[in-house]
Amino acid sequence: MRSPPPCLADLAGRAVAVSAECRGRVSVWQKSNLTLTQEWLQCWVAKIKAFLIKRTAMQINDIIREPMIRKWQRSFCRSLLRGLVVFFALSGPALAASSDCVSDDEVDTARRIAACTRMIEDVTEPASSRSTAYFKRGVAWAMQNDHDRAIADFDQAIGLDPEDASAFFYRGISWVLKGDTDRAIADFDQAIRLDPKSDAYRIRGSAWLDKGDSDRAIVDYDQAISLDPENSNAYYNRGSAWLDKGDNDRAIADYDQAISLDPRNAEIYNDRGLAWARKGDNDRAIADYDQAISLDPHDAVPYNNRGLVWKRKRDYDRAIADYDQAISLDPKEASAYDNRGLAWLLKRDFDRAISDFGQAIRLDPNAAGAHHHQGMAWSLRGDSDKAIADYDQEINLNPKDARAYLDRGLSWAVKGDYDRAIADYDQAIIINPKDASAYGNRSRAWRYKGDYDRAIADADQAISLDPTNANAFNNRGDVWAVKGDYDSAIADFDQAISLDPKDPNAYEIRGLAWADKGDDDRAIADFGQAIMLDPKHVRAYRKRGWIWNKKGEYDRALEDYGQAIVLDPKDAHAYLNRGLVWAAKGEYARATADYDQAISLDPTIVYAYLGRGIVHYYSGAMEKAQADFSQAVTLKPDNAYVAIWLDFAERRNGAAGYLQEAVKK
């Protein structure tokens, strides 16, 4: 077998090697009319996936408060029951003690409703007794969650006795549980005017908290505490208001006081756990959730919250176990499925994640967050169309969520639709002009559209907003490299590495810049550092193999490509590049075997056909060579270099030649 002329072999080898590298930018060899494959897109997708995974891990701060609203409503129900005991104890003696309606004894609500109805319908009963009967029947309806009937009875009680503070108070509670906080506050105002007791201030404070007015809530809690310094619930509720304001230390101080007064209240431990989690003290948060669970093992909320902290600690298995328990206790709670889905997402089990997000959406179709998370899962699974559909739904539900536009823009970018990506980044920036990541993503979109000046302008803005963000410097460095300003590129990569010296990708891309400058030794050093930081960094092995091949260090190149294949046996480009090295060593059978494997993994990989065709050409197998070159031309009809090889093969086969036929056309 004849060896190929050195110049052609070297040129063909460089074409194959460069096409196989995830450079993500125009290289010096591209300027010789050699074109890249689409592998840069695969790298771009990989970077997007890494970004989404990283942000998923950070979402605990957004989700950890979700159980609070439901828990607050439940605390109202418990307050109502506690209030009933107080009322019966105080007002019973004034009425007919034998009546099931007014008895201090525990009476079935249906019996109480029937007894109170008889009193109400008895026209001989005095107005004061009938007013009490309406009140107690209203409370019984409330205990059955029939708040419309409860309110109707409280109306009657107030009509008969406009000075009855309790009727206003409990009607306010029913309004709260119906979701009408304004009417509730109006009734609490009346209850406080008539009888300024501690619980009235405390419950009104909770109503203000539900409306988002933490300051007014704290004023009411202060008053409740001044009236009853031993009221643990007042400290507990004020702690929740401080937590709502973001003052975790004051929240913890109030929770401490509430626990000292009521050490068996599981809810207080749960909420103090929330405060510790917000302060970043995960171990104390878990200790409080443990205590809450030991006191009330049938409450789903602390399991859900403890799972969130395990997720933050990256112990996803324990997180999932806690979410499992939360779901078994409360299978209708959408947030537990959503949270478990995030844990599966971080474990890269995308199918289970999608299943849980889907269940969360079925339980709560208006859960914008679950749509967002499911969109992330589809994106990470590689289905951009389904991801976009979920982001569309989220934007319909919450059009002011900049993250939804940001992530939908990423999905458009993966599909190569940079105009739509840029439009979404524009919208994200309008909503949140201080978000450096939106400018960074738009910079990359401009870069892939070939508008390098706009790309640099956006990268500059991203850096000005967040000068400690290593990715922003990496992005700008990439654009400088595309523009051929390798010194500026390397300066940005240096800055990125100084900010995040443990990021293997920063060393990888700086290595590319050194290679573009022709400094192969520094390129090899950077690829080696990337491998040291991440021994499974397939691209770094391939790129170092490419440099070794360029330097004629074929055995070292083979070793790096072999390791890349071990790490990713489906990496077509690793086989392609190793085939190149075998060909350079004269091991043509091995070269052909690797080209075959590359083509079987990726039938669109142009340079595998070219490399195999060159081997066939110099082996004298002209028909096979012509077939491979013809397929390469079909895939890359505008590539002059591939066309020249097809012309050579056709001429050797006695045909007119591809180029001569092209000229005739």
C-alpha positions in Angstrom: 0.0 0.0 0.0 1.3 3.4 -0.9 1.5 6.1 1.8 -0.3 9.4 1.1 1.9 12.4 0.2 2.9 14.1 3.5 1.3 17.4 2.6 -2.1 15.9 1.8 -2.0 13.6 4.8 -1.2 16.5 7.1 -3.9 18.7 5.6 -6.5 15.9 5.7 -5.5 15.1 9.2 -5.9 18.7 10.3 -9.3 18.9 8.7 -10.5 15.8 10.6 -9.0 16.9 13.9 -10.4 20.4 13.8 -13.8 19.2 12.8 -13.9 17.0 15.7 -13.1 19.5 18.4 -15.8 21.4 20.3 -14.0 24.6 19.8 -17.1 26.8 19.6 -15.3 29.4 17.6 -13.6 30.0 14.3 -10.1 28.6 14.3 -7.0 29.4 12.2 -7.7 26.3 10.2 -11.3 27.4 9.3 -9.8 30.4 7.6 -8.3 27.9 5.1 -11.9 27.1 4.1 -12.1 24.1 6.3 -15.5 23.9 8.0 -16.4 22.8 11.5 -19.0 20.1 12.1 -22.0 20.7 14.4 -20.2 19.5 17.5 -19.9 23.1 18.7 -23.7 22.9 19.1 -23.4 19.8 21.3 -21.0 21.7 23.5 -23.4 24.7 23.7 -26.2 22.3 24.7 -23.9 20.7 27.3 -23.1 24.2 28.8 -26.8 25.0 28.9 -27.5 21.7 30.7 -24.8 22.5 33.3 -26.3 26.0 33.8 -29.8 24.5 34.3 -28.6 21.9 36.8 -26.6 24.5 38.7 -29.6 26.8 39.0 -31.9 23.9 39.9 -29.6 23.3 42.9 -30.1 26.9 44.0 -33.9 26.9 43.9 -34.3 25.9 47.5 -34.6 29.5 48.5 -37.6 30.0 46.2 -39.4 26.9 47.3 -38.7 26.5 51.0 -41.5 28.9 52.1 -44.3 27.3 50.0 -45.7 25.1 52.8 -46.1 28.2 55.1 -49.4 29.4 53.6 -51.2 26.1 54.0 -49.8 25.6 57.4 -50.9 29.1 58.5 -54.5 28.3 57.4 -54.4 25.1 59.4 -53.2 27.1 62.4 -56.3 29.2 62.1 -58.4 26.0 62.4 -56.6 25.0 65.5 -57.0 28.5 66.9 -60.7 28.2 66.3 -60.8 24.9 68.2 -58.9 26.4 71.1 -61.2 29.4 71.1 -64.2 27.1 71.3 -63.0 25.6 74.6 -62.5 29.0 76.1 -65.9 30.2 75.0 -67.8 27.2 76.3 -66.1 27.4 79.6 -66.9 31.1 80.0 -70.5 31.3 78.7 -72.0 28.0 79.5 -73.2 28.7 83.1 -75.4 31.6 81.9 -77.5 29.2 79.8 -79.5 26.1 80.2 -76.7 23.6 81.1 -78.6 20.5 80.0 -78.9 21.6 76.3 -76.6 19.9 73.8 -76.4 23.3 72.1 -74.7 25.1 75.0 -73.2 22.3 76.9 -69.6 22.5 78.1 -69.2 18.8 77.3 -67.8 17.6 74.1 -70.8 17.1 71.8 -70.9 15.7 68.3 -71.3 18.6 65.9 -74.4 17.1 64.2 -76.1 16.8 67.6 -75.0 20.3 68.5 -76.4 21.7 65.2 -79.7 19.9 65.8 -80.0 21.1 69.4 -79.1 24.7 68.4 -81.6 24.6 65.6 -84.4 23.6 68.1 -83.4 26.6 70.3 -83.4 28.9 67.3 -86.9 27.8 66.2 -88.3 28.0 69.7 -90.0 31.4 69.7 -90.3 31.3 73.5 -86.5 31.5 73.9 -85.2 34.9 74.8 -83.2 36.9 72.2 -80.0 36.4 74.2 -80.4 32.6 74.1 -81.3 32.5 70.5 -78.2 34.7 69.7 -76.0 32.2 71.6 -77.6 29.3 69.7 -76.9 31.0 66.4 -73.3 31.6 67.5 -72.7 28.0 68.6 -74.4 26.6 65.6 -72.2 28.8 63.5 -69.1 27.5 65.2 -70.3 23.9 64.6 -70.8 24.7 60.9 -67.3 26.2 60.8 -65.9 23.0 62.4 -67.5 21.1 59.5 -65.8 23.6 57.0 -69.2 24.9 56.0 -68.2 28.5 56.3 -71.2 29.9 54.3 -73.6 28.6 56.8 -71.3 29.5 59.6 -71.2 33.1 58.4 -75.0 33.2 58.0 -75.4 32.1 61.6 -72.8 34.6 62.9 -74.7 37.3 61.0 -77.9 36.3 62.9 -76.1 36.3 66.2 -74.7 39.8 65.5 -78.1 41.0 64.5 -79.6 39.9 67.8 -76.6 41.0 69.8 -74.4 43.7 68.0 -72.1 43.8 71.1 -71.1 40.1 70.9 -67.3 40.3 70.3 -67.0 36.5 69.9 -69.5 36.5 66.9 -67.4 39.1 65.1 -64.2 37.2 66.0 -65.4 33.8 64.7 -67.0 35.3 61.7 -63.7 36.8 60.9 -62.1 33.4 61.1 -64.6 32.0 58.6 -63.9 34.8 56.3 -60.2 34.0 56.5 -60.8 30.4 55.7 -62.9 31.5 52.7 -60.0 33.6 51.5 -61.6 37.0 52.1 -59.0 38.6 54.3 -60.3 42.1 54.1 -63.7 41.2 55.5 -61.9 39.1 58.2 -59.9 42.1 59.3 -63.0 44.3 59.4 -64.6 41.7 61.8 -61.4 41.5 63.9 -61.5 45.3 64.2 -65.0 45.1 65.6 -64.0 42.2 68.0 -61.1 44.3 69.3 -63.2 47.4 69.7 -65.7 45.4 71.8 -63.2 43.2 73.7 -59.5 43.9 73.2 -58.2 40.5 74.1 -54.8 39.0 73.1 -56.1 36.4 70.7 -58.0 39.0 68.7 -54.9 41.0 68.1 -52.9 37.9 67.3 -55.4 36.5 64.7 -55.7 40.0 63.1 -52.0 40.1 63.0 -52.0 36.8 61.1 -54.6 38.2 58.7 -52.3 41.2 58.0 -49.5 38.7 57.4 -51.6 36.8 54.9 -52.1 40.1 53.0 -48.3 40.6 53.0 -48.3 43.5 55.5 -45.7 42.2 57.9 -45.3 45.5 59.7 -49.0 45.8 60.7 -48.8 42.1 61.7 -45.9 42.8 64.0 -47.7 45.7 65.6 -50.7 43.4 66.4 -48.4 40.7 67.7 -46.6 43.2 69.9 -50.0 44.2 71.4 -51.0 40.5 71.9 -47.8 39.8 73.8 -48.2 42.9 75.9 -51.7 41.7 76.9 -50.5 38.1 77.5 -46.7 37.7 77.8 -47.2 33.9 78.3 -49.0 33.4 75.0 -46.7 31.2 73.0 -48.7 31.5 69.9 -48.2 35.3 69.8 -44.4 34.8 69.9 -44.7 32.1 67.3 -46.8 34.3 65.0 -44.5 37.3 65.4 -41.6 35.0 64.5 -43.3 34.2 61.3 -43.8 37.9 60.5 -40.1 38.5 61.1 -39.3 35.6 58.9 -41.5 37.1 56.2 -39.6 40.3 56.4 -36.3 38.4 56.1 -35.1 39.1 59.6 -34.1 35.5 60.5 -32.4 36.4 63.8 -35.5 38.1 65.3 -37.6 35.2 63.9 -35.4 32.7 65.7 -35.5 34.7 69.0 -39.3 34.7 68.9 -39.4 31.0 68.1 -37.1 30.3 71.0 -39.4 32.1 73.3 -42.5 30.3 71.9 -40.7 26.9 72.4 -39.8 27.8 76.0 -43.5 28.4 76.6 -44.8 25.5 74.5 -42.0 22.9 74.0 -44.4 20.3 72.5 -45.6 22.4 69.6 -44.2 20.8 66.5 -45.1 23.7 64.2 -42.8 26.1 66.0 -39.8 23.7 65.5 -40.8 23.4 61.8 -40.8 27.2 61.3 -37.6 27.8 63.3 -36.1 25.2 60.9 -37.2 27.5 58.1 -35.3 30.4 59.7 -32.2 28.3 60.2 -32.4 27.2 56.6 -32.7 30.8 55.4 -29.6 31.6 57.4 -27.8 28.8 55.7 -27.4 26.7 58.9 -28.5 23.4 57.4 -27.6 21.2 60.3 -29.7 23.3 62.8 -32.5 23.3 60.3 -32.5 19.6 60.1 -32.3 19.2 63.9 -35.5 21.3 64.2 -37.3 19.4 61.5 -36.3 16.2 63.2 -37.9 17.5 66.4 -41.0 18.6 64.6 -41.3 15.1 63.1 -40.8 13.4 66.4 -43.5 15.5 68.0 -46.0 15.0 65.1 -44.9 12.2 62.7 -48.1 12.5 60.7 -47.5 16.0 59.5 -46.2 16.1 55.9 -44.8 19.7 56.1 -41.6 19.1 58.1 -40.7 16.1 55.9 -41.1 18.3 52.8 -39.0 21.0 54.4 -36.3 18.7 55.6 -36.1 17.2 52.1 -35.4 20.7 50.8 -32.5 21.1 53.1 -31.1 17.6 52.2 -31.3 18.8 48.6 -29.3 21.9 49.5 -26.7 19.6 51.1 -26.8 17.5 47.9 -27.9 14.4 49.7 -30.6 13.7 47.1 -31.4 10.2 48.2 -32.4 11.5 51.7 -34.3 14.3 50.1 -36.3 11.9 48.0 -37.0 9.7 51.0 -38.4 12.7 52.9 -40.5 13.7 49.9 -41.8 10.1 49.6 -42.9 10.4 53.2 -44.5 13.8 52.7 -46.4 12.5 49.7 -47.6 9.4 51.6 -49.0 11.6 54.3 -50.5 14.2 52.0 -50.8 12.8 48.4 -52.7 15.9 47.3 -49.9 18.3 48.0 -48.5 19.5 44.6 -45.3 21.1 46.1 -44.1 17.8 47.4 -44.2 16.2 43.9 -42.5 19.4 42.5 -39.7 19.2 45.1 -39.2 15.5 44.6 -39.0 16.2 40.8 -36.2 18.7 41.4 -34.3 16.1 43.4 -34.7 13.6 40.6 -33.6 16.3 38.2 -30.4 16.9 40.1 -29.8 13.1 40.1 -30.2 13.4 36.3 -33.2 10.9 36.3 -35.1 13.0 33.9 -38.0 10.6 33.4 -38.8 10.4 37.1 -38.5 14.2 37.3 -40.9 14.7 34.5 -43.3 12.2 36.0 -43.3 14.1 39.3 -43.6 17.5 37.7 -46.5 16.2 35.7 -48.3 15.0 38.8 -47.7 18.4 40.5 -49.3 20.1 37.5 -52.3 17.7 37.5 -52.9 18.5 41.2 -52.4 22.3 40.6 -52.6 23.3 36.9 -51.8 26.9 37.8 -48.5 25.9 39.4 -46.2 28.0 37.3 -43.1 26.7 39.0 -43.9 23.1 38.2 -44.3 24.0 34.5 -40.9 25.8 34.7 -39.2 22.8 36.3 -40.8 20.4 33.8 -39.5 22.6 31.0 -36.0 22.4 32.5 -36.3 18.6 32.6 -37.4 18.4 29.0 -34.6 20.7 28.0 -32.0 18.5 29.9 -33.5 15.4 28.2 -33.0 17.1 24.9 -36.6 17.8 23.9 -36.5 21.5 23.3 -40.0 21.6 21.8 -41.6 20.2 24.9 -39.5 22.5 27.0 -40.7 25.5 25.1 -44.3 24.4 25.5 -43.9 24.3 29.3 -42.2 27.6 29.3 -45.1 29.0 27.2 -47.5 27.8 29.8 -45.5 29.2 32.7 -45.3 32.6 30.9 -49.1 32.5 30.4 -49.5 32.0 34.2 -46.8 34.4 35.3 -45.8 36.8 32.5 -43.4 38.7 34.9 -41.1 35.8 35.6 -37.8 36.7 33.9 -36.5 33.2 34.4 -39.1 31.7 32.2 -38.1 33.9 29.3 -34.4 33.2 30.1 -34.8 29.5 29.9 -37.1 29.5 26.9 -34.4 31.6 25.2 -31.9 28.8 26.0 -34.2 26.3 24.4 -34.6 28.4 21.3 -30.8 28.7 21.2 -30.4 24.9 21.3 -32.7 24.7 18.3 -30.5 27.3 16.5 -33.3 29.9 16.5 -31.2 32.7 17.8 -33.6 35.5 16.8 -36.3 34.0 19.1 -33.7 33.4 21.7 -32.6 37.0 21.6 -36.2 38.2 21.8 -36.7 36.2 25.0 -33.5 37.5 26.5 -34.7 41.0 25.6 -37.9 40.4 27.6 -36.0 38.9 30.5 -33.8 42.0 30.6 -36.8 44.3 30.5 -38.3 42.5 33.5 -35.0 42.3 35.4 -32.3 44.6 34.0 -29.9 43.7 36.7 -29.7 40.0 35.8 -26.2 39.4 34.5 -27.0 35.9 33.2 -29.6 37.4 30.7 -26.9 39.6 29.2 -24.5 36.7 29.2 -26.9 34.4 27.3 -27.8 37.1 24.8 -24.1 37.7 24.3 -23.7 34.0 23.3 -26.7 34.2 20.9 -25.2 37.3 19.2 -21.9 35.4 19.0 -23.5 32.5 17.2 -25.3 34.9 14.9 -21.9 36.3 14.0 -22.6 39.7 15.5 -19.4 39.8 17.6 -19.5 43.5 18.5 -23.0 43.1 20.1 -21.8 39.9 21.7 -18.9 41.7 23.4 -21.2 44.7 24.4 -23.5 42.3 26.2 -20.6 40.4 27.8 -19.2 43.8 29.0 -22.6 44.5 30.6 -22.8 41.1 32.2 -19.3 41.7 33.7 -20.2 45.2 34.9 -23.3 43.8 36.7 -21.4 40.8 38.2 -17.6 41.2 38.1 -17.2 38.1 40.1 -18.9 35.8 37.6 -16.3 33.7 36.0 -18.7 32.6 33.2 -19.0 36.2 32.0 -15.3 36.4 31.4 -15.3 33.0 29.7 -18.0 34.1 27.4 -16.3 37.4 26.4 -13.0 35.5 26.0 -14.7 33.1 23.6 -15.9 36.1 21.5 -12.4 37.6 21.4 -11.1 34.3 20.2 -13.7 34.2 17.4 -12.5 37.7 16.4 -8.9 36.4 16.4 -7.8 38.5 19.3 -6.3 35.6 21.3 -4.4 37.8 23.7 -7.6 39.5 24.9 -9.3 36.1 25.0 -6.5 34.6 27.1 -6.6 37.6 29.5 -10.4 37.0 30.0 -9.8 33.3 30.5 -7.1 34.1 33.1 -9.5 36.3 35.0 -12.2 33.6 34.9 -9.7 31.1 36.3 -8.6 33.5 39.0 -12.3 33.7 40.0 -13.0 30.0 39.8 -9.7 28.0 39.7 -11.5 24.7 40.0 -13.5 25.0 36.8 -12.1 22.5 34.3 -13.9 24.1 31.4 -12.1 27.4 31.8 -8.7 25.6 31.4 -10.1 23.8 28.4 -11.1 26.9 26.5 -7.9 28.7 27.4 -6.1 25.7 26.0 -7.9 26.3 22.8 -6.8 29.9 22.7 -3.1 28.9 23.3 -3.5 26.4 20.4 -4.9 29.1 18.2 -1.8 31.2 19.1 0.4 28.2 18.1 1.6 27.6 21.7 1.0 23.9 21.8 2.9 23.3 25.1 0.7 25.8 27.0 -2.4 24.3 25.3 -1.3 20.8 26.5 -0.7 22.1 30.0 -4.2 23.6 30.2 -5.9 20.5 28.9 -3.9 18.5 31.4 -5.2 20.8 34.2 -8.8 20.4 33.0 -8.3 16.6 33.2 -6.7 16.8 36.7 -9.7 18.7 37.9 -12.2 16.4 36.1 -10.7 13.0 35.2 -13.9 12.3 33.2 -13.5 15.4 31.0 -13.9 13.8 27.6 -13.4 16.9 25.5 -10.1 17.7 27.3 -8.7 14.3 26.4 -9.8 14.7 22.8 -8.3 18.1 22.5 -5.0 17.1 24.1 -5.0 14.2 21.8 -5.5 16.6 18.9 -2.4 18.6 20.0 -0.3 15.5 20.5 -1.2 14.4 17.0 -0.3 17.8 15.6 3.1 17.5 17.4 3.6 14.0 15.9 3.3 12.4 19.4 1.1 9.7 18.0 1.3 7.2 20.9 0.3 10.0 23.4 -2.5 11.0 21.1 -3.8 7.4 20.9 -3.7 7.2 24.7 -5.8 10.3 25.1 -8.3 9.3 22.4 -8.5 5.8 23.9 -9.4 7.3 27.3 -12.0 9.6 25.7 -13.6 6.5 24.1 -13.5 4.6 27.5 -15.3 7.5 29.1 -17.8 7.9 26.3 -18.1 4.9 23.9 -20.6 6.7 21.8 -18.4 9.7 21.0 -18.1 9.5 17.2 -15.5 12.2 17.1 -13.1 10.4 19.4 -13.2 7.4 17.0 -12.7 9.8 14.1 -9.7 11.4 15.6 -8.1 8.1 16.6 -8.6 6.9 13.1 -6.6 9.9 11.9 -3.7 9.0 14.2 -3.8 5.3 13.1 -3.6 6.5 9.5 -0.7 8.8 10.3 1.1 5.8 11.9 0.4 3.7 8.8 -2.1 1.4 10.7 -4.7 1.7 7.9 -6.8 -1.3 9.0 -7.2 0.2 12.5 -7.8 3.6 10.9 -10.6 2.2 8.8 -12.1 0.4 11.7 -12.3 3.6 13.7 -13.8 5.5 10.8 -16.4 2.8 10.4 -17.3 3.1 14.1 -17.5 6.9 13.8 -19.9 6.6 10.9 -22.0 4.0 12.6 -22.4 6.4 15.6 -22.9 9.5 13.4 -23.7 8.9 9.7 -23.5 12.7 9.1 -19.9 13.1 10.1 -18.3 14.3 6.9 -14.7 13.9 7.8 -15.1 10.2 8.7 -16.1 9.6 5.1 -13.2 11.8 4.0 -10.6 10.0 6.2 -11.8 6.6 5.2 -11.9 7.6 1.6 -8.3 8.8 1.7 -7.3 5.4 3.1 -9.2 3.6 0.4 -7.6 5.9 -2.2 -4.1 5.1 -1.3 -4.9 1.5 -0.8 -6.0 1.4 -4.5 -9.7 0.8 -3.6 -10.9 3.5 -6.0 -14.6 2.5 -6.0 -14.8 2.6 -2.2 -12.8 5.8 -2.1 -15.1 7.4 -4.7 -18.2 6.2 -2.7 -16.9 7.8 0.5 -15.9 11.0 -1.2 -19.3 11.2 -2.9 -21.0 10.8 0.4 -18.8 13.5 1.9 -19.7 15.9 -0.9 -23.4 15.1 -0.4 -23.1 16.1 3.2 -20.8 19.2 2.5 -21.5 20.2 -1.1 -19.8 23.6 -0.7 -16.6 22.2 0.7 -13.9 22.6 -1.9 -11.4 20.3 -0.2 -13.8 17.4 -0.1 -14.7 18.1 -3.8 -11.0 17.9 -4.8 -10.7 14.4 -3.3 -13.8 13.2 -5.2 -12.4 14.6 -8.4 -9.1 12.7 -7.8 -11.0 9.4 -7.2 -13.2 9.8 -10.3 -10.3 10.6 -12.5 -8.4 7.6 -11.2 -11.6 5.6 -12.1 -11.5 6.9 -15.6 -14.3 9.3 -15.3 -14.2 13.0 -16.3 -13.9 14.1 -12.7 -16.2 15.8 -10.3 -14.8 19.3 -10.8 -14.8 19.1 -14.6 -18.4 18.1 -14.5 -19.2 20.9 -12.1 -17.6 23.4 -14.4 -19.7 22.2 -17.3 -22.8 22.8 -15.2 
